[in-house]
Amino acid sequence: MMIEEGYKKRYKAGDTPWEIGKPDFNLIQTVTTMAIKPCKALDIGCGTGDNSIWLNLRRITYSFCRHKTSYCYC
């Protein structure tokens, strides 16, 4: 089975443990504790977009790519 087929099966079955329904704690810690100036960010493999949404709420411009549905937003 190809890797892509395996991911398709997992998404179809709802077996996606990497989708945690909230932004990644490492992202939150980094952005809130470091002096990060306004910038652009790229969220590759954004899944449901939790990290991108969180970044947007902090006025950080972002782009994301999601291979599963073959679209990108810039």
N, C-alpha and C positions, 0 to 999 in steps of 0.2 A: 504494500500500500504506500502511495506517495504521501509525503508530509501534508500537502494541501488537502488531500482526501481525509486524512486523519483529523485535521482541524474542522473540516466541514461536518464530519460525523459528531465531533464534540459539541460544536455549536448547535447542531440539530437536536442533540440529546440534552442540551442545557448543561453540559459538563465543562464549564469554563471557570476554573478556580482563579484564574488571573483577573477576572472581572469581579472586583470587590465592592463596586457600587459607591466608591468615594475616591478622592485623589490619593495618590501614593504618599505615604508619610515622609519618604525621603525628599520628595519634591517640596512638600509643605515646610519641612525643617530647613531645607536649603534656602528657599525663597524668603522665609521669615527671619532667618538668623544671619544671613549674609547681606552685605550692602550691594544689592543688585540694582543697577540703574535700569530705567525703562529700556527694553530691548525687544528683539524678536526671538521666538522659540519655535522649535519644530518638534512635534509629537508624532513620532513614527510608530505605526501600529497602534493607533489611538483607541481601538476598541470602542467602548461606549462614549468616550470623550470626557471622562471625569477629570483628567488632568488638564485638558484644554479648557474646559469650562472654568475650572478653578483659576487658571492663569488669566483668563479673560476677565474674571471678576476683580483681579488685581491690576487691571489695565496693562497687561503684558500682551503684546501682539503675538499671535501664534499662527502656525500653519500645522495641518495634520494630514497624515496619509493613512488610509485604511485599505489594506490589500483585499480583505474579505469581499468587499463590495466594489473594489477597483475604482475608488475615487480619492481625490485629494482636494483639499481646500487651502488656498493660500491668500 
